[in-house]
Amino acid sequence: MIQRITGLSLCAFLASAMAPGLAVADNSDADAPELSYTTVLSDLKDPWDMAFLPDGTMFFTEKCHGLSVRLPSGDVNPLLGMEDTEDYATTADDLFCHGQAGMNGVAVDPDFDDNRYVYVYSASRITPLHKNRVIRLTVNDDFSDVSDRTDIVEDIPYKQTESDHPFGDAGAHNGGRIRFNPGDGYLYVTTGDNHDGEIPQHPTRLGGKVLRIDRDGNAASDNNPPDGFNQRIFTYGHRNVQGIAFHPDTHETFVAEHGPWHSDEVKVLENGGNAGWDPRPNVGGRGDCPDHYCGYMPDQMEGMDPEERRAFMPMTDTERFPDAIRPAWDNDKKSQGMSSAEFLTGSQWKGWEGKMVVGFLGIGFGDTPIGQRLDLLDIAEDRLSVDVTTMSVPMGPARFRSVVQGPDGDLYVAVDEGEIYQITPE
């Protein structure tokens, strides 16, 4: 299926129809590309992430099914299935999904041609207290199976039980994006706070962090966390990072992160830095909070003035942490489920070349519009402000879970509704 669209008319119409009051940026500059799209895969079950080889081979995950590969011919081989799955070449019965957790991120080793390594982030029942693990697999020569499973990270926290919070089921705030930085060759792993107020600022528990590790799971040699912290920690004080991308020229690390009923954030990370999220009760002027987590307070189940909520429970608490990493953008102080991120490269993108695209799942609460969309961010040199353009997505709005630029220069987009699309600039 191939369809074409010019300008921003369809996206603006659909977005405004679904979310009254949503301001859609005018993307009518003369140097913007026209876009067409192809449906690459459909009828998937919660596709979560993608990773490419140079020839277009695409590994992809489905949160409750497992890891598969799409070959350049278009054939799909199911490789590693989770519990209760069928027709996968290999099944790992300890891998499971619940809530936001399951098989999330996937990454291909930069030296894949030599070692055949691919990595996934998944929830596991190997231990009585379930954990998230980063798993290294070896892909066979004809891409029909995987072997030599090695769990290179075994101790990323997983939310064990339901709690009294919005989206409070087990498996919540699970993080799960994994990416290799082409600048330093290390694997970056994003984790979530599990609705646990202690985790983000905790020195040794790996939730609410961005890890930087080698292909064996060891800490990068120049990681610089504070004294007493686990050496695998690159940054801490995060809420729930689901997007990570590296600047194509400087290789700086940018993250996109869900906000707490306000302030989705994009920021550039600093080695050893504190992202400033601290939802513990009885700190920062707060008292007790439901199930020891203040992350949605006050009045967590009710709509209220976002400014009042921001003052009570800031996403980046610069009063308590003066050196906290400042955001480049806070989604105009709204929370709409910011997810994956990618920088666009190549002249085919015209005026969008070098901009970062971020996907939104679309979470409306109170008077906040749903806002399912792809935004393009032109990030200032000081990394403290952006110019924002809303992409005219030709397939219309959806829950945009993953955005990845393929080796052909096109943008591949996975949506929760079950499709992976290929967006081609013209």
N, C-alpha and C positions, 0 to 999 in steps of 0.2 A: 504494500500500500504506500503510495507516495502522494502527498498533498502539498500545495504551495500556498504561501500567504505573504503579502507585502504589508509594510507598515505595522501599526499596532492594533488595528481595528478589532480583530477577533478576540485577542487576549483582553483588551480593555473592556469590550462588551461583556464577555463571560465573567471576568473578575468583578465588574460592577454589578452584574446581575446576581452573582452568588453572594457578594458581600457589599451591601449598600454602604456608601461613605468611604470605600477604599479608594485612595488616591493612586492611580496608576501613572507612573512617570511617562512623559511623552518621549518616545524613542524615535522621533522622526528626523534625526540628524541625517544629513545627506550621505555620510560615510558609514552608515549602519548596513549590515548585509541583509539581503532577503533570505528567508529561511524556508526550507522544505523539510519534511520528515518521512522516515520509514519506520514501520513497526518491525523491529528485529525479532522479538519474542513476545508471545502473548499467553494468556491462561496460566501464568506462573502463580505461585503461592507466596505472597509477600516477598518479592525480590528485594534484596537488601544492598548488595554491592557488586562491583565488577572490577576486573583487572585484566589488562591486555598484554599479549606478546606482540612484537613488531609486525608479524604477518597478519594480524587481525584476530588471531585466536583469543577468545574471550572466556575467562573464568567468571562464574557468577554464583552468588549464594541466594538461596531462598531460606528465610528465617526458620521455618519449621520443617524443611525437607533436607537441605544440605548443599553440597558443592557440586556444580556441574561445569562442563566446558562446551562452548560452541565453537566449532571448527570453521575455518574460512569457507568451507563448502556449504555451511549452514547446518550441518549435522550436529546434534547435541548428544553428548555422552554424560550420563549421571555418574559421578565419581565416588563421592563420600556421602552416604546417607546417615541420617540421625535415627534415633529410636523409632520404631513403628513405620519405617519407610520401606518401600519395595523398589526393585528394579535398579538399585544402585550397585556399582561394581563392588564396593566395599561398604559395610555398615558398621557404625560405632554406636553401640547401644547406650553408652554413657552420655552421649550428646542429646540434648533435649531443648525444647523451646517452651517458654511460658512468659506471657506478657510481652515486654519489650525485648526480652532476652531470647537467644537461640543461636543460630549460626549467622553472625553479623558480617564483619569485614573480611575482605580477601585481598591479598597482595602477592605479587609475583617477584621472586628474587631477581635483582639486577643481573646476576650471573646465571640465569635460568638455563641458557644453552649448555653450560658446563655442569650444573648440579641438579637441574630439573626440580628445584624447590618451589613450592607454593605454600602460602600461609593463610590460616583462617583464625578468626576469633569466635569462640563458641562457649556456651554454657555447658557444664559437665557435672555428672553425678558421681564421679569417681570417689570423692570424699563425702562423708556424712553431711558436712556443711558444703553445699554446692558452691562451685567456683566458676568464674570465667577463665578460659585458658587460651593462650596463643599456641596454635598447633602447626608444626612444620610437616609437610608431606612431600613425598617424591612422586612425580608424575612419570608414568612409563612412556616408552618411545612413541606409541601410537595414540596417546591421550585417552586410553580406555580404562585406566585404573590408577590408583595411588597406593603407596606402600610406605614403610619405614616411618610411621607416625612418631613424632617426637614433640612432646609438650614443652615448649621452650619457656613459657610462663605459665605457672600453675596456680597462682594465688591472687588473682584479681577478684575482689569481692563481688558477690551476687546477692541481691535482695532475697532473703529466704521466705518471708511470709508477707501476707497482706497487712497494711497499716492504714490508719485513719487519715488519708491524704487524697487529694485529687490524683487520678491515675495510680491508686495506691496498691495495686496488685503486686504479688511477688514478681521479680524480674524487672522492676521499674528502674529507671535512671541507670541504664546499663552501659552507656558508651558504645564502643565496639568498632570504631573505624581504625584501620591499620594501613599505613603507607610508608614506603621507602622514600627518603629524601635523596634525590640525585646528587645533591651537593656533598653530603658526608657519607652516604651509603648506609646509614642506620635506619632501622625500622622504628617508626613512631606508632604508639598505641594509645588510643584515647579511652578513658574509663569514666564511669558515672558515680554519683554519690549514694546511690541505693536508698534514698530517703533516710539516710543516717547522718544526723547532724555532726557526728564526730569525725567522719571520714575525710572531708576535703582538706582540712588543716592537719590531719594526723601524719606523723612523720614516717610511719612504716606501713600502714594499710594503703593499698594501691588504688583504691577508689577515689574518684574526683581528681585524677592526675592525668598528665601526658607522660608516658614512659618513652625512653629512647634507648634502644638495645641493639645488639648485633644479632646475627642470624642464629646464634645459639642461645639467645636470651640473656646474655651478659650485659651489664651496664656499659653504655658508651664511655670510653676512657676519659672524656673531658666533661661528663655531666657534673654539674656544680650545685647540687641541692644543699640546703642548710645542714649544719652539723647535726648528726643523729638521724638524718633521713635515709631511707633506702636509696642506694646509689643509682637504681634504675630510673628514679624520678627526674624528669626534665623540668616540669612545672607542676605546681600543686594549687589547691584552692579553686578547683573547677566544680561546676554543677553537673553538666551532662554534655560533653563534647561529642558530637556526631559528625563534624566536618573538620578536615585538616587538609591543607594544601600548601605547596611550596612555591615561592616566587620564582618565576622562570629565569630571572637574571641573578638575583642575590641569594636564592635558595632560603630566604627567611621562612620561618614556619608560621602560618596563619591558621587559626582555628575558628570555627563557627559553632555557637553553643546556644542551647535552649535557655530561655529566661523564665523566671518564676512569676507568671502572670504579668510580667513586664520585661522589657530590655533583653531580647535576644542580642547576643554580642558577637562581633568579629574583632579579634585582636591578634597582634603579632607577638609571638612568645619570646621570652628572654630566659636564657639558660639559668635554672635555679629559681625562677621567679614565682611569685605568688599571684594567682589570678584574682584573689580577693573575695571568694565566696566562703561564707562561714555561717551555716544555718543552725548552729548550736543554740539551745535555750540558755537563758540566764547569762547572756553576754550581750554587749552592745545596747544595753538598756532594755532588753527583752526579758520577759519572765518565762514561765513554762509554756511549752507548745505541744500539740498533739504528738504522741509517740516520739517525743524527744527530737522533733524536727520542725524548725520554724520556716522552712523553705517557701511556703505559700502564704504565710501570715502577713497581716492580721486578717481575720474573717476569711479563711482560706477557701471556703465553698461559696463565697458571695462576691459579686462584682463590686468594685469600689474605685475611687479615684486612684489611678496608677501612681501619681506623685506621692500620695500618702503611703501606698504600699512600698514604693521605692525607698522612702525615708525609713520605714520600719525594717525592711529586709532587702538591702541593696544587693544587686548582682555583683558589683565590684565595690567593696567597702573600703573606700580610700580614707575614711576617718579613722578606722581601726588599723588599717594597713596602708600607711602613707606611701609606701613604695610599691603598692600593687600595680600590676600591669594594666594600663589604661586601654579601654577599647577604642578601636578606630571607628566603630559604628555600633549603635545600640538599637537598630531597627526603629528609629524614631520613638524609642521608649516603649515599644509594643512587644508582646510575646505572641508569636504565631508559629512556633515550631520550626526554627531554623535548623536545617539538617546538613547535607553534604556541601562541599565546596571544591572548586577547581579553577585554575587560571587558564584562560584561553590564549593559545599561541598560534602564530601563523598569519600570514597576510590575508588569507581567505576570510578572516574575521573583520577585516577593514578597521573601522574606528573602535571596534571592541577588542582588538588585539591587546593583550597584556592586562585586561580587566579580570577580576575574579567573579565567577558566577556562584551564587549560593541558592540552594533550593529550600522551599518552605513546604512543610506538611499542611499548614493551615489549621490553626487552633484558635477558634474564636471564643472569647470569654467576656462576659459583661458587654461592654460597648465596643470591644475590639473586633474589627472585621476579620473574617477567616483568612484571607490573603494567601491562598495557594498560588505560588508563582515562582519564577526564576528571576532573581535580581542580579544585575551587573554592577560591580563596585569598582570605581576608579579611585584607588587608594592614594591619599596624599603622601608626599615624600616623608613627612614627619610621622606617618602611620597613625595619626590621631584624628583624621577626618576622611570622608569619602564623598564622591558624587555618585548618585544612584540612578540607574536606568532599569526599568522593568522590561525584560525580554518579551517579545511578542511570540510566545510559544505556539507553534502552529497546531499542535494537537489539543490545545485547550488546557485549563487548569486541572491539577491532580495533586495527590500527596507525593511530592517530589522527594524521594528517599535518597537517591544517589545520583551524582553527576560526575562523569569521568570523560576526559578527552581521549579519544582513540588514536591509534597510530596513523590513521588516515586524516587526522585533523578535525574530524567531526566530534560533536558532543553527544555522548550516550547518556540517557536518562532512565533510571529505574523508578517506577511509581508503585505505591502500595497496592493500587488497583490490579496489578498483575502483569504489566507490560514493561518491556525495555524498548525505548525509542532511540533512533538515530537522527539527530538534528544536523542538517547540512547547510552551511552558509553558501550563498550564491552571489 
